[in-house]
Amino acid sequence: MDRKKTLVLVVVFGLSVSSTLVFWKYGRALWVPVMQANAGQRTVRSVIRLFGPKAEFRLKPYFRKAGVPYPPARVVLLGLKAEKQLELWAKGPRGRFRYIRSYRIRAASGVAGPKLREGDRQVPEGFYKLIWLHPNSSYHLSIKINYPNPFDWKNARREKRRHPGSNIFIHGRAVSIGCLAMGDRAIEELFVMMGRLGVRRGRIVIAPKDPRIHQLQPPPHSKPWVRGLYRRITRAFGKFRKKKHAPSRRRKTRE
């Protein structure tokens, strides 16, 4: 009888621990606001004071190596879904964008193809502006993008999709449903940098995979506009080439 009680207690304890961990990871939208309400709301300025010194200590050497002043005048982020990489490019001398560094995307749900509707768990694909810094995010810190943009809305209305989705962020932690989860150290660097230069001076281009290496093909059953979008994404990525992306030059053989 004692062994049965012990076994029951162990099972109950294991279930309670596992449920707590699941709630901690996936129920952040519920418990984080309560915690923040008790601890007090943060501001962009207070976040920069809190995380700025360490974040910029890590980030500034990349800018020095690229020969770009910090904070930069403008930035472009290139999101690669298949490779799970986010590249940071900044406007340098003579107005040219220079490669600064890459971040690993810790989590991004969905598959290749644009986001079409609320709840499809897709990360959007296309051209987006950074529009808001959220210092009290349930995922540590976050940067909102303007999905759905006018192009997304035009296609949604044409296809009678009333709810194309919303609230897409680049954020911390390592769990995501349609967003780009970067981990806390990465989002601290990106958040502080955008806080310094102004969030409206940043934009992001998100591709299903790197079009500098692979040809983009629309997924099966895609709408016709997806092919055109992929052509635009390919042209845009062509302006951002690191050395390893440079097209190879073949020597002409003498006959």
C-alpha positions in Angstrom: 0.0 0.0 0.0 2.8 2.4 0.9 4.5 1.7 -2.5 1.3 2.5 -4.3 0.9 5.8 -2.4 4.5 6.6 -3.2 4.0 5.8 -6.8 0.9 8.0 -6.9 2.7 10.9 -5.3 5.6 10.6 -7.8 3.2 10.6 -10.7 1.2 13.6 -9.4 4.4 15.5 -8.7 5.7 14.7 -12.2 2.4 15.9 -13.8 2.4 19.1 -11.8 6.0 19.9 -12.7 5.4 19.2 -16.4 2.2 21.2 -16.5 4.0 24.1 -14.8 6.8 24.1 -17.4 4.2 24.0 -20.2 2.3 26.9 -18.7 5.6 28.8 -18.2 6.6 28.3 -21.8 3.3 28.6 -23.7 1.2 30.6 -21.3 3.3 33.7 -21.2 0.5 35.9 -22.5 -1.4 35.1 -19.3 1.2 35.3 -16.5 3.7 37.8 -17.8 1.3 40.8 -17.8 0.4 39.9 -14.2 4.0 39.9 -13.2 4.7 43.1 -15.0 1.7 44.8 -13.4 3.2 44.1 -10.0 6.8 44.9 -11.0 5.9 48.1 -12.9 5.9 48.9 -16.7 9.1 49.4 -18.6 9.7 52.0 -21.2 12.0 52.0 -24.2 14.3 54.4 -22.4 14.4 52.2 -19.3 15.1 49.2 -21.4 18.0 51.0 -23.1 19.4 51.9 -19.7 19.0 48.4 -18.4 20.2 46.3 -21.3 22.1 48.9 -23.4 25.6 48.7 -22.0 26.0 44.9 -22.4 24.1 44.7 -25.6 26.1 47.5 -27.2 29.4 46.1 -25.9 28.6 42.9 -27.9 27.2 44.7 -31.0 29.6 47.6 -31.5 32.6 45.5 -32.6 30.6 44.2 -35.6 29.9 47.8 -36.7 33.6 48.8 -36.3 34.7 45.8 -38.4 32.2 46.8 -41.1 33.3 50.4 -41.0 29.8 51.7 -40.1 29.1 54.2 -37.3 26.9 53.1 -34.4 24.0 53.8 -34.2 23.6 53.6 -38.0 21.4 55.9 -40.1 19.3 53.0 -41.4 19.1 49.2 -41.1 17.7 46.4 -43.2 17.0 42.9 -41.7 16.9 39.9 -44.0 14.9 37.0 -42.6 15.6 33.5 -44.0 13.0 31.0 -42.9 14.6 27.8 -44.1 18.0 28.7 -42.9 16.7 30.2 -39.7 18.9 33.2 -40.0 18.3 36.9 -39.6 21.0 39.1 -41.2 21.6 42.7 -40.1 22.7 45.2 -42.7 23.3 48.9 -42.0 23.8 52.0 -44.1 27.4 52.9 -44.2 29.6 55.5 -45.9 28.4 56.7 -49.4 24.9 55.4 -48.6 25.8 51.7 -49.3 24.5 49.0 -47.0 27.1 46.8 -45.3 26.7 43.5 -43.7 27.0 43.6 -39.9 26.2 40.2 -38.6 23.8 37.3 -38.6 21.5 36.0 -35.8 20.1 32.5 -35.4 16.3 32.4 -35.4 15.6 30.3 -32.4 12.0 29.5 -33.4 9.7 30.2 -36.4 6.6 28.2 -37.0 5.0 27.2 -40.4 6.5 26.3 -43.8 7.5 28.0 -47.0 4.8 30.3 -48.4 3.3 33.7 -47.3 1.0 34.1 -44.3 -2.6 34.1 -45.5 -4.9 34.1 -42.5 -5.2 34.3 -38.8 -4.1 31.1 -37.1 -2.2 29.5 -40.0 1.0 29.7 -37.9 2.9 31.1 -41.0 5.7 33.6 -40.8 4.9 36.3 -43.4 7.0 36.7 -46.5 7.6 40.0 -48.2 8.6 43.6 -47.4 7.8 45.1 -44.1 8.5 48.1 -41.9 9.5 48.0 -38.3 6.8 50.1 -36.6 6.8 49.6 -32.8 9.2 48.7 -30.0 7.4 46.8 -27.2 9.3 47.0 -23.9 6.7 45.0 -22.0 6.4 42.0 -24.3 5.4 38.6 -23.0 8.6 37.4 -24.8 11.1 39.6 -23.1 11.3 42.4 -25.7 9.7 42.7 -29.2 9.7 44.7 -32.4 6.5 44.8 -34.4 6.4 44.7 -38.2 3.6 46.1 -40.3 2.0 42.8 -41.3 -0.5 42.9 -43.0 0.9 45.6 -45.3 -1.0 47.2 -48.2 0.1 44.4 -50.5 -1.2 41.7 -48.1 -4.5 43.5 -47.7 -5.0 43.9 -51.4 -4.5 40.2 -52.0 -6.7 39.3 -49.0 -9.6 41.4 -50.2 -9.2 40.0 -53.7 -9.4 36.5 -52.3 -12.1 37.3 -49.8 -9.9 36.5 -46.8 -11.4 38.7 -44.1 -8.8 37.9 -41.4 -5.2 37.7 -42.8 -3.7 37.8 -39.3 -1.9 40.5 -37.3 0.5 41.1 -34.4 3.7 39.7 -36.0 6.8 40.5 -34.0 10.5 39.9 -33.9 10.9 38.9 -30.2 12.9 37.2 -27.6 12.7 33.7 -26.0 12.6 30.6 -28.2 9.0 29.9 -28.9 6.9 31.3 -31.7 3.6 31.1 -33.5 4.0 33.1 -36.7 6.7 35.4 -35.3 10.5 35.3 -35.3 11.8 34.3 -31.9 15.4 35.4 -31.6 16.4 34.6 -28.0 16.9 37.2 -25.4 20.5 38.3 -26.1 19.7 38.9 -29.8 16.5 40.8 -29.2 18.3 43.0 -26.6 20.9 44.0 -29.2 18.2 44.7 -31.9 15.8 46.5 -29.6 18.5 48.8 -28.1 19.9 49.6 -31.6 16.4 50.4 -32.9 15.7 52.5 -29.8 18.8 54.5 -30.5 18.2 55.2 -34.2 14.4 55.2 -34.2 12.2 52.2 -35.1 10.9 53.8 -38.3 14.4 53.7 -39.8 14.4 49.9 -40.1 12.7 47.5 -42.4 12.8 43.7 -42.9 12.5 41.5 -46.0 11.5 37.9 -45.3 12.1 35.1 -47.7 11.3 31.3 -47.6 15.0 30.6 -48.3 18.0 32.5 -49.4 17.4 33.6 -53.0 21.0 34.5 -53.5 21.7 30.8 -53.4 18.5 29.1 -54.3 15.8 29.9 -56.9 12.5 30.7 -55.2 9.7 28.5 -56.3 6.1 29.1 -55.1 4.7 26.2 -53.0 2.1 24.0 -54.8 -1.4 25.5 -55.2 0.0 29.0 -54.6 -1.9 32.0 -56.0 -0.3 33.7 -59.1 0.8 36.8 -57.1 3.2 34.6 -55.1 5.5 34.2 -58.1 5.7 37.9 -58.6 6.4 38.5 -54.9 9.2 36.0 -55.1 10.7 37.8 -58.0 10.7 41.0 -56.1 12.3 39.4 -53.1 15.0 37.9 -55.2 15.8 41.3 -56.7 15.9 42.9 -53.3 18.2 40.2 -51.8 20.5 40.7 -54.8 21.5 44.1 -53.4 22.8 42.6 -50.2 25.6 40.3 -51.1 28.4 39.1 -48.8 31.5 37.7 -50.4 30.3 34.1 -50.2 27.2 35.2 -52.1 29.2 36.9 -54.9 28.5 35.2 -58.3 31.4 33.1 -59.5 33.4 34.3 -62.5 34.4 31.6 -64.9 37.6 32.0 -66.8 37.2 31.9 -70.5 39.1 29.0 -72.1 41.2 29.6 -75.1 40.3 27.5 -78.1 
